[in-house]
Amino acid sequence: MKFLLLYFLIINFATLIIAGYDKYSATKNKRRTPENTLFSMALFGGSVGLLVAMLWFRHKTSKPFFILKFSAIVFIQLVIAVLIVVYDNNVASIPFLSR
């Protein structure tokens, strides 16, 4: 459990830093971080870090397509979290994940 907490802290902090650097790069007309990199980091657990970066740096908040994709990632993560709780923390018993 400690490993999982440490993982989420690291991935969220890294996502926050990379999104902040992307915002900095955007203001200085430098090379940008690809959106797929930000989405991948969010998908693998960095959703909170990306959300904080979006609010704190006002980054990508005016891009409807980005917000839609990010919202889909968060929705999928919430559904999986609810299923894990409903199925009593036993991921192997979730019907579509146990195959």
C-alpha positions as CSV (number, residue, x, y, z in Angstrom):
1,M,0.0,0.0,0.0
2,K,2.9,2.4,0.8
3,F,4.3,1.7,-2.7
4,L,1.0,2.6,-4.3
5,L,0.8,5.9,-2.4
6,L,4.4,6.7,-3.3
7,Y,3.6,5.9,-6.9
8,F,0.6,8.2,-7.0
9,L,2.5,11.0,-5.3
10,I,5.4,10.8,-7.8
11,I,3.2,10.5,-10.9
12,N,1.0,13.4,-9.9
13,F,4.0,15.6,-9.0
14,A,5.7,14.7,-12.3
15,T,2.5,15.5,-14.2
16,L,2.1,18.8,-12.5
17,I,5.7,19.8,-13.3
18,I,5.5,18.7,-17.0
19,A,2.2,20.5,-17.5
20,G,3.7,23.6,-15.8
21,Y,6.7,23.4,-18.1
22,D,4.4,23.0,-21.1
23,K,2.6,26.2,-20.1
24,Y,6.0,28.0,-19.7
25,S,7.0,26.7,-23.1
26,A,3.8,28.0,-24.6
27,T,4.3,31.5,-23.3
28,K,8.0,31.5,-24.6
29,N,7.2,30.0,-28.0
30,K,9.4,27.0,-27.2
31,R,9.0,23.4,-28.1
32,R,5.8,22.0,-26.4
33,T,5.0,18.8,-24.6
34,P,2.7,16.7,-26.8
35,E,-0.9,16.4,-25.5
36,N,-0.6,12.6,-25.7
37,T,2.2,12.8,-23.1
38,L,-0.1,14.7,-20.7
39,F,-3.0,12.3,-21.4
40,S,-0.8,9.3,-20.8
41,M,0.5,10.6,-17.5
42,A,-3.1,11.3,-16.4
43,L,-4.2,7.9,-17.5
44,F,-1.5,6.2,-15.5
45,G,-2.5,8.0,-12.3
46,G,-1.6,11.6,-12.8
47,S,-5.1,13.0,-13.1
48,V,-5.0,15.0,-9.9
49,G,-1.6,16.6,-10.9
50,L,-3.0,17.5,-14.4
51,L,-6.1,19.0,-12.9
52,V,-4.1,21.0,-10.4
53,A,-1.9,22.2,-13.2
54,M,-4.9,23.2,-15.4
55,L,-6.4,25.2,-12.6
56,W,-3.1,26.7,-11.1
57,F,-1.4,27.6,-14.4
58,R,-4.7,28.1,-16.4
59,H,-3.3,25.6,-18.8
60,K,-5.4,24.0,-21.6
61,T,-8.6,25.3,-19.9
62,S,-9.8,27.0,-23.1
63,K,-9.4,23.9,-25.2
64,P,-12.7,22.0,-25.3
65,F,-11.3,18.9,-26.9
66,F,-8.5,18.6,-24.3
67,I,-11.0,19.0,-21.5
68,L,-13.3,16.4,-23.1
69,K,-10.5,13.8,-23.3
70,F,-9.3,14.6,-19.8
71,S,-12.8,14.3,-18.5
72,A,-13.2,10.9,-20.2
73,I,-10.0,9.7,-18.5
74,V,-11.1,10.9,-15.1
75,F,-14.6,9.2,-15.6
76,I,-13.0,5.9,-16.5
77,Q,-10.8,6.1,-13.5
78,L,-13.8,6.9,-11.2
79,V,-15.7,4.0,-12.7
80,I,-12.8,1.6,-12.0
81,A,-12.4,2.9,-8.5
82,V,-16.1,2.5,-7.7
83,L,-16.0,-1.1,-9.1
84,I,-13.1,-1.9,-6.9
85,V,-14.9,-0.7,-3.9
86,V,-18.2,-2.4,-4.8
87,Y,-16.4,-5.7,-5.5
88,D,-14.8,-5.5,-2.1
89,N,-11.3,-4.5,-3.2
90,N,-10.8,-7.7,-5.1
91,V,-9.9,-6.7,-8.7
92,A,-10.0,-10.3,-9.8
93,S,-13.7,-10.5,-9.1
94,I,-14.7,-7.6,-11.4
95,P,-16.3,-9.2,-14.3
96,F,-14.7,-7.4,-17.3
97,L,-11.2,-7.2,-15.6
98,S,-10.9,-10.9,-14.6
99,R,-10.7,-12.3,-18.1
